[in-house]
Amino acid sequence: MITGYGHFVQLAESLQWDETAIDLTTDIESWTKLEDSEYDQILGLIAGFCVGETSVALHLGSFQSKATVDDAMAGCFEAQARDEARHARFFDRVVGEVVGVPGKNLNERLQVLRERVSPELLELFEERLPAIARGLAESDEELTTAVGLYHMILEGVVLTAGQHALLDALEKLSVPMPGMRKGMELVLRDERWHIGFGSRVIQSADLVDNDLEKILNEGSKAAWAWGDLISSKDIEKVDQLHKRRLKSVGIKFW
């Protein structure tokens, strides 16, 4: 069995950041100057992140409780849950302070934001992920299966596709939004170690062919959950990254 999960715990500690320290002043001024197409894409992507990060922060505890044989692995899930909660707080700042979505907290604002999220994305984060978490809590679900869904598909494909799309959109905006860009870069930095950790878990497991094929096929379809917020060209790039990532951990599909 491959070890070394402690490295990811140390890495997580070295990458901590404070979402309240990011200056959103310029972003607030710029938001009302966005063109309609820019507004729709940026808000649609942010809404998706709010849904995803909120669900992940809520359900990662089930992953940690399943990692009973390796304290370092459990520590990784704990550190990851802390990261995801911080991501949710950052996006809550964005939708509250920059976008101006009403509500006392992100849970209240989600009632408005969910209208901008596709049914496919809602199904992944509000049905599939909670179901996996419940299975882990009830000891019916294998941890590796859950990691395959979350780390390799939801983080490795869906959220990665959205993160790159948002950074690309911010780069091309007609007005500057440096605070949002800075926060998104830090979120993406966190997600890289999360995916690396998930890849290590997958690599150490004895998965059967059906499990491997499921991770491949579901990942290849999952990025389309963003709908027209992401170009088909960018989706293809993420799909190829997904395939290379699986191949790098020893999964042979070709």
Protein Blocks (a to p, Z undefined) as FASTA:
>chain_A
ZZhklmmmmmmmmmgccfklpccklmmmmmmmpcfklmmmmmmmmmmmmmmmmmmmmmmm
mmmmmmmmbmklmmmmmmmmmmmmmmmmmmmmmmmmmnopacjbfklmmmmmmmmpcfkl
mmmmmmmmmmmmmmmmnopacfklmmmmmmmmmmmmmmmmmmmmmmmmmmmpmbdcfklm
mmmmmmmmmmmmmmmmmmmmmmmpccdfklmmmmmmmmmmmmmmnmmmbcfklmmmmmmm
mmmmmmmnopafZZ
